[in-house]
Amino acid sequence: MGALSFLKESVFAEESALKRGFLQSLDPRIKGFTFLLFIILTVLTKDILVLASLYAFCLFLSTISSIKLGFFLKRTWIFIPLFSLFIAVPAIFSVFSPGQVLGSWKILGVDLTVTRQGLDGAILFVARVITSVSFVVLLSLTTRHFTLLKVLRIFKVPQVFVMVAGMSYRYIYLFVEVIENTYMAIKSRVGLRLHYKKGQKMVAWNIASLWQRSYHLNEDVYNSMLSRGYSGEAVSKDLFQAKAADFAWLFFSLGVFLLLLWMK
């Protein structure tokens, strides 16, 4: 239940996009373009100092955008960065990254040697992931969901991708609610303790039931959308109007991009 609550709070916390902050005041098109520049720079650079500068800049932007640092860090350090850390750990050993030896240990009869080249590569990989995820999360936190989908279409992202993203956004929340209600129903009828075989059957039955319900719900919702004129485009009432501050931010971001690209 705690994991589901965290998922809902992380994915559907659109109230941060309605706050009065620096990034919330920018034109979504310009904001999306400048964040794309920062992500491209994160992927291209091989200098850990440049990555550290970009990450610090991202934290600064979140602060001046009225997003609490703890709130932001919880949403950027969970899942993808931790998963990338586990992926990067084997790369520090000489089996995968031969080079200058930093230390050697024997664990369960296996010699494990850490190399400088492997450690540097792992740190660079994890830093890239954390910085990229931070910019993406910051963009989503400071931009309303359907406005962001509209920006993706302006950038010529394929219509089917935008449509799937929009539908997934709706369905994830719905299915989280279904899982919570199902768990509460089971808990109220059988309690918290039951034999594992009975638990396996119960979970399997609920997975099959959820799959069947989702299939029928998908058909019903899509047909109802078509009957109301849905054509696959993300519709938003927001009218984009670039101001002087937006162009100032654009030129500033281009300057930072070119400077850090030269430094790398």
N, C-alpha and C positions, 0 to 999 in steps of 0.2 A: 504493500500500500504506500509505503514511503517512496519507493522508486517511481510508482505511477504518479504520485503527487509532484515529485521533482520533475518528471517529464512534462506534465501539464504546465507547471510553473515556468519551465525553461523554454518550451516551444511556443506557448500561447500568451506570453507576458507582453501584450501589446500596449499596456499602459505606459511603458517606458517610451514608446514612440510618440505618445501624446504629451510628454513633458516639455517644458520650455528649456531647451538646451541648444548648444551650438549646432550639432549635427542635425537635430530635428528641424532647425530653421532653414536648412539648405535645400535647394532644388534637388529632388530625388535623382534626376538624370545626371546632374553634375556630380552629386555625391557618389552615385554608383560608378561613374566613369573614373573618378579619382581613386576610389577604393580598389578598382580593378588595376590601376597603375601600381598601387602599393603591393597588391598580391603578386603581380607579375615581377616586380622588383624582388620580392621575397623569394620567389622561385628561382630567379636568375642569379642572385648574389651567392658568393662563396665565402664572404667575409662575415665572421661571427659578430664583429663590432657593428657592421651595418644592420644585421638582424636585430641586435640588441637595441640599436637606435630606433628601428622601426617599431619594435615591441613597446619601447618606452613611449614613443609617440602615440601609439594606439591607446595605451593606458591614459595618457594625458587627454586624448580626445574623449575617452569615456568619462573622465572626471568633469570636463567642462560641458559635457552633454547631460549632466544631472543623473548619471548612472553610478550607483555606489560601487566602490572597487570590489568589495567582497561579493556582491551580487554578480559582477562581471566575471571575476576570476573563477567562481564556481561553474559558470557556464562555458568557460574556455579551457579549463584544465581537466574536465571529466570526459570520459569516453574516448574521443579521437586522439588527443595528446597522450593519454595514458596507454592506449593501444599501440601508438607509434613508438612509445618508449620500450614496450616489450618486444616490438619488432627490431628495434635498433640494438638491443642488448647483445645478441649474438655477434653483431658486426665488430664489437670491440676486441674480440679474441683473434689470435694469430691464425686460426684455422681459416677464417674468412678474410682477414685483413692483415697480411704479413707486413712486418716493418719493425720499427724501433721498440724494443721491449720495455714496458713500464713496470711490470710485475708478473709474477708467476705463482700459481697455487695448484695444489693437488687435491682434488675433491673426488671422493669415491673411486680412487685409483686412476682418475683422468687428469692429465696435466692441462691446466687452463692458463694461457698466457695472454695478457692484455697488451696491446700495442698502441703507440701514440697515434698512428694513422687511423686505426680503428676507432679509438676514442674520439678523435677530432671529427671523423665522419659521422659517428653516432650523435654527437652534440649538435653538429650542423643540421642533420636530418630532423631531430626533435625540435630544434629552434625554428626551423622552417615551418614545421607543422603547427606549432603553437602560435607563431606569428600570423600565419595564413588563417587559421581558425579564428583567432582573435579579431581580425579585420572583418571576416564574414559574419561572425556573431554580432559585432558592433554595428554593422550595416543593418542586420535584421532587427536589432533592438531599437534602432533609431528611425526605422522606416516601417510604416504599416504594411501588413502582408500583401494586400491587394494592390497597393501602390507599387510595391516592389515587383510584383508580377507584371504590372503595366510597364515598368521600366525595362524589364527583361524583353518584352515584345518590342519596345522602341529600339533596343540593341540587337534586334533581329534574331533573338533566341527562338528556335523552332516552336511553333504553336502547340504541338503535341506535348512537348516538354513542359511548357508553362501550364497547360491544362492538367497534366498529371500531377504537377507540383501543387496546384490549387486544390484538386480533389483530395490528394493525400493529406493536405493540411486540415481539411474538414474531417476526413475519416479517422485520422489518428486520435483526435479529441473524442470523437464519438465512441470509438472502440475502447479507449481508456475508460470511459464511463461504463461501458458494458462489462469490462473486466472487473471494475470495482463493484458493480452491482452483483455480478455473478459470485465474486468472492464473499461478499456480505451474505448472500443467500445461502451459500454452502456453510459458512461459519455459523449462521443462525440455526441450521438444521442438523448438522453433524458435529459441530464444535471444532476445536483445533487439533484434536488427536484422533487419528484413524489409521487403520492398517495401510501399509504402503501400496499393497496390491489394489485395494479399494480406491486409494488416492490416485493411482495411475489410471484406472478405468474412468474415474470422475474427470480427470484432466483431459484424457483422450476424447471423452464424450463432449466436453465443453469446447475443445478445439474444433471438432467436427461441426458442432452447432454454430459456433461463431463463423466458421467458413461459409456455411450454408446461408446464414443470415446476411453476411456481408455481400455474398453474390446476388441475392435477391434485392437487397437494399441498393446495391450499385445500379442494377437495371432500373429500379423504380425512380431513383434520384435522377439518373441521366435522362430518362424519358420525360420526367417532369420539367427538367431544365430545357430540353428541346422544345417542349410545348410552350415555354415562355420566351422563346426566341434566342436561346443560347447558341452561339456560333463558335465557341472555343476560345474567344478572346477574353482576356481579363478586363473586366469593366470596373472602372473607378471614377468616382465623382470629382476627384482631385484634379484641378487644372494646374499644370506646371507653368510657373512663371519665374524665369531667372531674374535675379536682382543683381545689383552691383556687388553685394557681399558674396554672391555665388561665383561671379567671375573672378573676384579677388581670391577666393579659396581655390578656384581652378588654376590660376596662374601660380599661386603659392605651391600647390601640390605638384604642378609640372616642374617648378624649380627644385623642390625637394627630390622628385624622381630623378631628374637629370644629375643633380649633385651626388646623390647616393649611387646612381649608376656609374658615374665617373669614379667614385671612391672605390667601388668594388674591384 
